[in-house]
């Protein structure tokens, strides 16, 4: 069970401090601004203007951050490069203790601290015929997301994991794979699928791309009393596919395998999804609506953004999880490379776990001199006011910046996340407030 950071007690109330209220108000404002413009179905891993195949950015600069009761002077260098389908993300963090005038030792006392300098390497983007990514995994999904939905292996900023995704689509069949941590045996699995009607000599209208898929995911983490095993089946039927629109129906079924001391359950979902593409690539917007029917002892989207730090709690809660029905609504998109938005709400009729909310906004290019970025996810929502309460069911990163010059930004970043405590043997919540000056270049 996680404990709250003793140096940053968390009450779960929005009005517990002026800074927190300001940050959450900024999140809401950013969401309203971004929702007023069209959006995109596949969140790009690196935003490039339409028609541009290569580019890059370099962000660096000094700042101040507080971790626990200790203040550090920070200097972070973050290059991000794209050469056609090849993408590279680097991060070099340097923290200097203001009391000792020494570099933070915990950042550089093991070999994996040096490995984290490479945030990721990738080839292509999700849904390309060939997609590969190694390192930091964010917003990871398999299939329609009924088992793995926006998984994030980088919840601990001090000890980020290095994972792997590798997808191949041969037309008639293909597969998606996921390894959450290459450093030790934890979460891994994948999804295979087949389009049997594509092997016929004569194409069949409408149902030619009918797809059947199967998913298997396991977690052998020692934190779990028993290994987790999840299997799933899915069907997808595209209805429209052209340069302007994709529209498809889908059905998912999944089951969590029983262990010797606990019986789990199964569930199914059906939904409709669409991707709309603007003329000349000016905008793209995607939407999804899904109905779910879950038995006792089953949780849809079990492998979610907070899974790595809450997996043991999830498995314990499944023992008393009642049968539920609910729906999910989702909107994702971008417009001319200036604003990106992902919003998702999961409402359940009856559940001890409560509703779930996720939001990701990037408006760094919307205004000439102001930049806004925010990621926020929250679980255990039972009333409307619960959505914005920061507690151990929440995680957020929010940043507001002012650009006096195109290459320079004055930023304030707020992070509410988790850090592994070796004494407790588990994760605890952690807050960081980091003002800094940043120099950035794009090409």
C-alpha positions in Angstrom: 0.0 0.0 0.0 1.4 3.4 -0.9 1.9 6.1 1.7 1.8 9.8 1.1 5.0 11.7 1.0 5.6 13.0 4.6 7.0 16.2 3.3 4.0 16.8 1.0 0.9 15.6 2.7 -2.0 15.3 0.3 -5.5 16.0 1.5 -7.2 15.3 -1.8 -8.9 18.7 -1.7 -8.6 21.1 -4.6 -8.4 24.2 -2.4 -5.6 22.9 -0.2 -3.2 25.5 -1.6 -3.2 28.4 -4.0 -0.6 26.9 -6.4 -2.6 23.7 -6.7 -5.8 25.6 -7.4 -4.0 27.7 -10.0 -2.6 24.6 -11.7 -6.0 22.8 -11.8 -7.7 25.9 -13.0 -5.1 26.1 -15.8 -5.8 22.5 -16.7 -9.5 23.2 -17.1 -8.8 26.4 -19.0 -6.5 24.6 -21.4 -9.1 21.8 -22.0 -11.8 24.4 -22.8 -9.4 26.2 -25.2 -8.4 23.0 -26.9 -11.9 21.6 -27.1 -12.9 24.6 -29.2 -10.9 23.4 -32.2 -10.8 20.2 -34.2 -8.6 17.4 -33.0 -6.8 14.1 -34.1 -7.3 10.4 -33.6 -3.7 9.2 -33.4 -1.7 11.4 -31.1 1.5 12.0 -33.0 4.7 11.1 -31.2 6.5 14.0 -32.9 4.4 16.8 -34.4 5.5 17.9 -37.9 3.8 20.2 -40.3 1.8 18.5 -43.1 4.2 17.3 -45.8 7.3 17.6 -43.7 9.1 14.3 -43.1 12.0 15.3 -40.9 12.7 17.9 -38.2 13.7 18.3 -34.6 13.7 20.4 -31.5 16.1 21.2 -28.8 15.0 22.3 -25.3 17.4 23.2 -22.5 17.8 25.7 -19.7 18.1 26.2 -15.9 15.4 26.0 -13.3 14.6 25.4 -9.7 12.8 22.3 -8.4 11.9 21.0 -4.9 11.9 17.3 -4.1 10.7 16.5 -0.6 12.3 19.2 1.6 15.3 19.7 -0.6 15.7 22.4 -3.2 17.8 21.8 -6.4 19.0 24.0 -9.2 18.1 22.0 -12.4 19.6 22.1 -15.9 17.9 19.8 -18.4 18.7 19.2 -22.0 16.0 17.6 -24.1 16.7 17.1 -27.9 14.0 15.4 -30.0 14.8 14.5 -33.6 12.9 13.1 -36.5 14.6 11.8 -39.7 11.7 10.5 -41.8 10.3 7.6 -39.9 13.2 7.5 -37.4 12.6 9.4 -34.2 15.0 9.9 -31.2 14.3 11.5 -27.9 17.0 12.3 -25.4 17.0 13.7 -21.9 20.0 14.8 -19.8 18.9 15.9 -16.3 21.2 17.6 -13.9 20.1 18.5 -10.4 22.5 20.5 -8.0 21.7 20.5 -4.3 21.5 24.1 -3.1 22.7 23.1 0.4 25.7 21.0 -0.5 26.4 22.4 -4.0 26.8 18.9 -5.2 25.0 17.0 -8.0 22.2 14.8 -6.9 23.9 11.4 -6.4 20.8 9.2 -6.8 20.5 10.3 -10.4 24.0 8.9 -11.3 24.8 6.0 -9.0 23.9 3.1 -11.3 24.2 2.0 -14.9 20.6 2.4 -15.6 20.8 6.1 -14.7 23.0 6.5 -17.8 20.7 4.4 -19.9 17.8 6.8 -19.2 19.6 9.5 -21.1 18.0 8.0 -24.2 14.2 8.5 -23.6 13.3 6.5 -26.7 14.1 5.4 -30.2 11.3 4.7 -32.6 10.5 3.8 -36.2 7.2 5.0 -37.6 4.1 5.7 -35.6 1.4 3.5 -34.2 -0.8 1.9 -37.0 2.0 2.1 -39.6 2.8 -1.2 -41.2 6.0 -1.3 -39.3 6.2 0.4 -35.9 9.0 0.0 -33.3 9.8 1.9 -30.1 12.2 1.2 -27.4 12.6 3.1 -24.1 10.0 5.3 -22.6 6.5 4.1 -23.4 3.5 6.5 -23.1 -0.1 6.2 -24.1 0.5 2.6 -25.1 -2.5 0.6 -26.4 -3.2 -2.8 -27.9 -6.1 -3.3 -30.2 -9.1 -1.2 -29.0 -7.7 -0.8 -25.5 -10.0 -3.3 -23.7 -7.0 -4.8 -21.9 -4.1 -2.3 -22.4 -5.2 1.3 -22.5 -2.8 4.2 -22.4 -0.2 2.2 -20.4 2.8 4.3 -19.2 6.0 2.8 -18.0 7.5 6.1 -16.9 5.5 7.0 -13.8 8.7 7.2 -11.7 10.7 10.2 -12.9 13.8 9.1 -11.0 13.9 5.5 -12.2 12.2 5.4 -15.6 11.8 1.9 -17.2 12.9 1.0 -20.7 10.3 -1.0 -22.6 9.6 -2.2 -26.1 6.8 -2.0 -28.7 7.1 -3.8 -32.0 4.2 -4.0 -34.5 4.0 -5.5 -38.0 1.0 -5.4 -40.4 1.3 -7.7 -43.5 -2.2 -6.9 -44.7 -3.7 -10.4 -44.4 -2.4 -10.7 -40.8 -0.2 -8.9 -38.3 0.7 -8.4 -34.6 1.4 -5.9 -31.9 3.8 -6.6 -29.0 4.5 -4.9 -25.6 7.3 -5.4 -23.1 7.0 -3.0 -20.2 10.4 -3.4 -18.7 13.5 -4.7 -20.5 15.5 -4.6 -17.2 13.5 -7.3 -15.5 10.6 -9.7 -16.1 7.4 -7.9 -15.5 4.6 -7.0 -18.0 4.7 -8.4 -21.5 2.5 -9.8 -24.2 0.8 -8.9 -27.5 -2.0 -9.1 -29.9 -2.2 -11.0 -33.2 -4.8 -10.5 -35.8 -5.9 -11.8 -39.2 -8.1 -10.5 -42.1 -9.1 -13.8 -43.7 -11.1 -12.3 -46.6 -8.0 -10.5 -48.0 -6.5 -13.7 -49.2 -9.3 -14.1 -51.8 -8.6 -13.3 -55.4 -11.6 -11.1 -55.8 -12.1 -8.3 -53.3 -15.4 -8.3 -51.4 -16.8 -4.9 -50.7 -17.3 -3.7 -47.1 -16.3 -6.9 -45.3 -13.0 -7.4 -47.1 -11.1 -5.9 -44.1 -13.1 -7.8 -41.4 -10.5 -8.5 -38.7 -10.3 -11.1 -36.0 -7.8 -10.6 -33.1 -6.5 -12.3 -30.0 -4.6 -10.8 -27.1 -2.5 -12.3 -24.3 -0.9 -10.3 -21.5 1.0 -11.5 -18.5 2.7 -9.8 -15.5 5.4 -11.7 -13.5 6.3 -8.9 -11.2 7.4 -10.0 -7.8 5.1 -7.4 -6.2 2.1 -9.6 -7.2 1.4 -12.6 -5.1 0.5 -14.5 -8.2 1.3 -13.8 -11.9 -1.4 -12.0 -13.8 -2.7 -13.6 -17.0 -5.2 -11.9 -19.3 -6.6 -13.2 -22.6 -8.9 -11.5 -25.1 -10.6 -11.8 -28.4 -11.9 -9.0 -30.7 -13.6 -8.4 -34.0 -13.4 -5.2 -36.1 -15.5 -4.4 -39.1 -14.5 -1.3 -41.1 -17.5 0.4 -42.7 -15.8 3.3 -44.5 -12.2 3.9 -45.5 -11.0 6.7 -47.7 -8.8 9.8 -47.7 -11.3 11.7 -45.5 -12.8 9.2 -43.1 -12.4 5.9 -41.3 -15.4 4.4 -39.6 -15.6 1.0 -38.0 -17.5 -1.1 -35.5 -15.8 -3.5 -33.0 -16.5 -6.1 -30.3 -14.1 -7.1 -27.5 -14.2 -9.9 -25.0 -11.5 -10.6 -22.3 -11.0 -12.8 -19.3 -8.6 -12.6 -16.3 -7.3 -16.1 -15.5 -8.1 -17.5 -12.1 -5.3 -18.2 -9.6 -5.3 -20.9 -7.0 -6.8 -18.7 -4.3 -8.9 -16.2 -6.3 -11.5 -16.4 -9.0 -11.6 -13.5 -11.4 -14.0 -12.6 -14.2 -14.6 -11.6 -17.8 -16.2 -8.8 -19.7 -17.2 -7.6 -23.2 -17.6 -4.3 -25.0 -18.9 -3.1 -28.3 -18.5 0.3 -29.9 -18.1 2.6 -32.9 -15.0 4.7 -33.7 -14.2 7.2 -36.5 -11.3 9.2 -37.8 -11.9 12.4 -39.8 -9.1 14.0 -41.8 -9.3 17.6 -43.0 -8.5 18.7 -46.5 -4.7 19.0 -47.1 -4.0 17.6 -43.6 -5.3 20.8 -41.9 -6.9 18.8 -39.1 -7.8 15.3 -37.9 -10.3 14.4 -35.3 -11.2 11.0 -33.9 -14.0 9.9 -31.6 -15.1 6.7 -29.9 -18.1 5.6 -28.0 -18.1 2.2 -26.3 -20.6 0.2 -24.1 -19.2 -2.2 -21.5 -20.7 -5.2 -19.6 -18.4 -6.6 -17.0 -18.8 -9.6 -14.6 -17.7 -9.8 -11.0 -13.9 -9.8 -10.6 -13.1 -8.0 -13.9 -11.6 -4.6 -14.7 -11.6 -3.3 -18.3 -8.5 -1.5 -19.4 -6.6 -3.1 -16.4 -3.2 -2.1 -17.9 -3.8 1.7 -17.6 -1.6 4.8 -17.0 -1.3 4.1 -13.2 -0.9 0.3 -13.5 2.8 0.2 -12.6 2.3 1.9 -9.3 -1.2 0.4 -8.4 -1.1 -3.1 -9.8 -1.1 -4.8 -6.4 -4.1 -2.7 -5.3 -5.9 -3.5 -8.6 -5.6 -7.2 -8.0 -6.8 -6.9 -4.4 -9.8 -4.8 -5.4 -10.8 -7.3 -8.1 -11.7 -9.8 -5.3 -14.7 -7.5 -4.3 -15.3 -5.9 -7.7 -19.1 -6.2 -8.5 -20.6 -6.8 -11.9 -20.9 -3.4 -13.7 -22.1 -1.8 -16.8 -20.9 1.5 -18.2 -19.8 3.5 -21.2 -16.7 5.3 -22.5 -16.5 8.4 -24.6 -13.3 9.6 -26.2 -12.1 12.5 -28.3 -8.6 12.8 -29.7 -7.1 15.2 -32.3 -5.0 18.0 -33.7 -5.4 21.0 -35.9 -2.6 22.2 -38.2 0.0 21.1 -35.8 -0.9 23.8 -33.2 -3.2 22.1 -30.7 -3.4 18.5 -29.7 -6.1 17.1 -27.4 -7.0 13.7 -25.9 -10.0 13.4 -23.6 -11.6 10.3 -22.2 -14.3 9.6 -19.6 -15.3 6.2 -18.3 -18.6 6.1 -16.4 -19.7 3.0 -14.6 -23.2 2.2 -13.1 -21.9 0.5 -9.9 -18.3 0.1 -8.9 -16.3 0.5 -5.8 -13.5 1.8 -8.1 -15.6 4.8 -9.3 -15.4 6.6 -12.7 -12.1 7.4 -14.6 -11.0 10.5 -16.4 -8.0 11.2 -18.6 -6.9 14.4 -20.4 -3.9 15.4 -22.5 -3.6 18.9 -23.9 -0.7 20.4 -25.9 -1.3 24.0 -26.9 2.4 25.1 -27.1 1.9 26.4 -30.6 -1.5 28.0 -30.3 -0.4 31.5 -29.1 2.7 33.4 -30.2 3.9 34.1 -26.7 2.0 31.7 -24.4 2.4 27.9 -24.2 0.2 25.5 -22.3 0.7 21.8 -21.8 -1.1 19.4 -19.4 -1.5 15.7 -18.7 -4.0 14.6 -16.1 -5.5 11.2 -15.1 -7.8 10.5 -12.2 -9.6 7.4 -10.9 -12.1 6.8 -8.1 -14.5 9.5 -9.3 -17.8 9.4 -7.5 -19.0 13.0 -7.7 -18.3 15.8 -10.1 -16.0 17.5 -7.6 -13.8 14.4 -7.4 -12.4 14.9 -10.9 -10.0 17.6 -9.8 -9.0 16.3 -6.4 -5.3 15.4 -6.2 -4.8 12.2 -4.2 -3.2 8.8 -4.6 -5.7 8.1 -7.5 -4.4 11.0 -9.6 -1.3 11.9 -11.7 -0.6 15.2 -13.5 2.1 17.2 -15.2 1.1 20.8 -16.1 3.3 23.5 -17.6 2.6 27.2 -18.4 5.2 29.2 -20.3 5.8 32.7 -21.6 8.0 33.3 -24.7 9.5 36.8 -24.8 11.5 35.6 -27.8 10.8 32.7 -30.2 13.8 30.7 -28.9 13.3 31.5 -25.2 10.6 30.5 -22.7 10.0 31.3 -19.0 8.2 28.2 -17.6 6.4 27.0 -14.5 6.0 23.2 -14.3 4.0 21.3 -11.7 4.3 17.5 -11.4 2.2 15.2 -9.1 3.5 11.7 -9.6 5.0 8.8 -7.8 8.5 7.7 -6.7 9.6 4.2 -5.5 10.5 4.2 -1.8 12.9 1.3 -1.1 12.1 1.5 2.6 8.4 1.0 2.1 9.0 -1.3 -0.9 6.3 0.5 -2.8 5.4 3.8 -4.4 4.5 7.0 -2.7 3.1 10.3 -4.1 5.5 13.1 -4.8 5.0 16.8 -5.8 7.5 18.9 -7.7 7.3 22.6 -8.5 9.9 23.7 -11.1 10.2 27.3 -12.4 12.9 27.5 -15.1 14.1 29.3 -18.2 14.2 27.2 -21.3 15.8 27.8 -24.7 14.3 25.9 -27.6 15.0 25.5 -31.3 13.0 23.6 -34.0 13.9 22.7 -37.5 
